[in-house]
Structures are given as structure tokens and as C-alpha cells.
Amino acid sequence: MFTFNKLRQAYDNSKVIPFNDASRFVIMSDMHRGDNSFSDEFAPNQNIFLHAVNYYYENGFELIENGDGDELWEHSKFEYIYYAHQDVFSVYQKFHEKQRLHIIYGNHNAQLKYPDVVEKTFDTAHDPYTDQRVEFMPGLEVHEGIRLRYEDFGKDIFIVHGHQGDTMNDTLWRFSHFMMRFVWKYLHIIGFRNPASPAKSIVKRHRIERKYRRWIERTDQVMVVGHTHRPKFSQPEELAYFNAGSAVRPRVITAIEIVGGTISLVEWRIWPNIKGLLQVNRRVLDGPVAVSKYMYSQR
């Protein structure tokens, strides 16, 4: 019941964005961008991610970052992350300028639930070349959840990170934050796994996914989450549970695309071509399936 109430609160507080069959959205989750040190799990995939977001920008997508974009548990200052991944943030700036960037906070950047922290973090950034603060993404809003409202049906796709109701990553997030910054940040470099993370524990991951499914059963709601890092695509005859996965698997990132009234699970991966040259390719893992097929039973 606790998880249900937390998800209900997130649903009620979500930003509502209308969409139709001409709309294009990509949902990406759990980048965990760091400072390009050994603990930065995103760094090996930065070029894959950069190619993917450039593709989405050039092809008219709106980008929804579904939580844990920046690893603010490990790093006390966003500037360290900004310096390490300026190429990525330059593309984010372009999305923001076109009003096509939507940010949801997760447990690893839960500080962004506070508007004053968002303003301080994103309005300006330090330019290391000029040693001046420059305009970055002024006016950016960060949300707990987003509801994409399908205009043809008047029904929603609920997008939320998914840590709601996960005790160590929600109620006790400040304690987990402390442990990550001063303990697990160093231990996971040498192979230890954080027991509080559903991405590192199969038992915890399955327990959280059961809670998602109970929410969907009770609300008859299409739901897209992250948090567990496990990509998931459901068929119309199943519970409408989707997971965008993460950007920290070795040499591959996954995403959910909503295009032309359909939904798909895709991956971006480094593959060798016929000449043995490495290149980044996009591949559809599942779908596309018409979004309407998941909404016929919604009340």
C-alpha cells in the first residue's frame, strides 16, 4: 500500500503532455553520468549515447530523461559531471532551446525535486575555457513524473523513475546518498555490489517489479519506468509495463520510442561492420506496437 500511495502521489503531481500520431518521443533512463573517473559507469558509453541523442535531435524527437541522469549521489558538485560530458550537455541545450527536453528525477538525483537546486544547477554553468559562468539551460523544470496524454483516447502513459516506495532509495535516500558517496563509490570500483540497488540485486529487482505490476493491475495504467536497469517491453495481452533500461550496460544503451502512435524498445550498440570497422547502430528489440492496443481497457 505504501508503494501504491507513493506512485499515486507521483501520478497526481505529474506534468501532462498531450501527444498524437505526429508526435515523437524517446524515453531514456539511468545514465548515471559521472566525472569520467573509474567510478563513472556512463563514461564508456558516452560516444554511443552522444550519437543516439544527436539522432533523436535531428529527427524531431522530444527527449524524456526518466531519472538518474546525473550521478549526484557520488558527486557533490554538478560541475564535475558537466566538465566530463560537455558534448552530451551541448545536445541537451539544443533540446531545451527547442522545448523538447523533459527531465524526471530519480533517487540518484533526488535533490532535483527542489526548484532552487534545479535553478542553481542548470540555469548557468562554469565555462572552463573562459572561467566565466555562462547561460546553460535557464528555466528548466524537473518533475517527479510525466503523463503523456494520447489525444485520440484521452488516456495516459505514466512515466516515472520507479524508486517510489523503495525504502532505501526513497524514504531513506539521504542515508543511501551518504553511503554511495563515501563507501560504495569506492567499493564498486573493485567489484563489490551495492545491496540497496535493484540494478545489482536480482531479488530486489524482482520485488520492485512486482510492485509495479500491482500498481498497473489496480489502476489499469500504461507505465514506463527505469530504476531497475532491466529493459522490458510488454505485449498488448500482458500488463502494460515498460522499462527503458539504462545507458550503463557494457557497450549498449536501451530506450523506449513512441513514434506515429506506436511504441518500441530499441538499443544502440557498437557493432563491427563487414570491413571490421566499429560503428554505432540502432536496432529495434521489440515492437513497434500501436499504443492504442494498450489503452482499450483503460478506465
C-alpha angles and dihedrals in degrees: 000000000000092000091045091054092047091051090046089053091050090048093050092048095045124121110247116223118182119221139178139182091289092057125102123201133169120195116203126175145187104019092155091198110199139174098285091258124128090277093057104105092181097057097081089055098042095107092048090050093045091053091048097050091046088054091050092047094049091047096053101254126153110228120224113190104202103204139299093051093144124035098234093156092067098036126055094199128048089209090076090057092043092053092049096049107027092138090060093046092050088062090046088055090056091050090049093049089055091046090243099119122095121179127199119188123230133189095279091056098029089136086078090073085083114079093212090057091049091051093048092046102044111020092078137005135200113256106213092201098055095025087227134116110251134189110276118165106334116189094020112159124209120204138194090224144352129217115205104206113207104221094206091058106020088229132122144240104210113215118190134148093242105227091112109123093012097126100210093042099039118023093026097032093128091058091047088047090055093047093049095049097046105025119015094040087070100032096055090057088068095043107273116137124224106239091206092062119090087202089066100037122063092195093052092044093054092046091054092046090054088056091052090051093050089052091052092047092052098042102032086225132153106235134192117189142163126190099099094061089222112124114225135183121183129203121234093257090056132069107289096248120146131175123194092208117211147283096237104075112113109281095338140083128189134209144174116239125198109193132155093355092307134106127217141174112226138178133208112210141166109249131172113240124221090279093052094253115141116238138167113248134183117223130183109232097182137359152341093206125165110259089220090069090067094047104051093094098041114119 
